[in-house]
Amino acid sequence: MKFKNIRYTPGGGAEVIEQEIGDPGPGQVQVENTACGICSWDIQTFRTGSDGPSAAPPGHEGVGYVTKLGEGVEGIELGQRVVGGGFGKVRNAPLRSLYKLPDSNLADHHWVVEPASCVVTGMDLCNYKAGERVALVGCGFMGLMFVQGMRGWGADQFIALDVDDKRLEMALDMGATEAYNVTSDEFASVKRDLQSRRLDVVIDTSGAQAGLDLSTEIVKVGGRINLFGWMKGTEATFNPTAWHGKGITVVNSSPMAQVRDPFPAAIRLIQNGVIDLKPLVTHVIPIAEYPEFMKGVVKGEVSGYIKGVVTT
């Protein structure tokens, strides 16, 4: 069987290619992917190329349906909607690597579970206690899922910080108690106020040096910085005197820091509407348009972009 996939190219960019696949082997199932989220890792790889450091595979946030069963496979039925896979239309995968999705009216592109699983790990590592004061630096796709997921956790204050007013409005709608634009003329005064509030936890989803610096400035003495965002490079800096003098605890809550399998919890959060991808998935495109669409994304020319999903 022939199918289309994406290949990142050296030096930057991507192309649509055709590949071929056979039947699933023993213990495998064949999955026909219908949707796959575009991760910031994909965006970085499109920008730097397949020969860049830490290049991404072609998609890893897939959703699809089981179409064939390999020899000896039991416990799953044809037509079952599952999580896993990338931009390629078809794949063979071990049954143990799949996660079944419950019956649901949600469209496939609103079942992008992998990034929600990362947020589950981030929440697990917050070490949050009821009644504490929390700030979130960065209200992109991942940050807004944090706001949704932590709504109802009993924070005394949940303060959202970003550079985009529309995203800050979304954060307020999704449960933040306050929201501030860090590029505004008034933010210097806002920052002094935040420093006076003794913020217990600052979650940095920005993936930017400026975000880490701001987190360091506003967290309280003895507070915690949850470093969730990935600064996609080989170097970053921190103020060792501030970290030492304030007694800051810094936790890396990347996916590899998971303390449990986060996928079952992420699936439940989406199923129950706690994490709602409908307002966050802003662009859905067919795979044939991916290379051209991504040119606009990396140049910041795609209006209102928060999360893109490729339909295969």
Secondary structure by P-SEA (a helix, b strand, c coil): cbbbbbbbbcccccccbbbbbccccccbbbbbcccccccaaaaaaaaccccccccccccccccccccccccccccccccbbbbbbccccccccccccbbbbccccccccccccaaaaaaaaaaaaccccccbbbbbccccaaaaaaaaaaccccccbbbbbcccaaaaaaaaaacccccccccccaaaaaaaaaaaacccbbbbccccaaaaaaaaacccccbbbbcccccccccccccaaaaaaabbbbbbcccccccccaaaaaaaaaaaccccccccccccccccaaaaaaaaaaacccccccbbbbcc
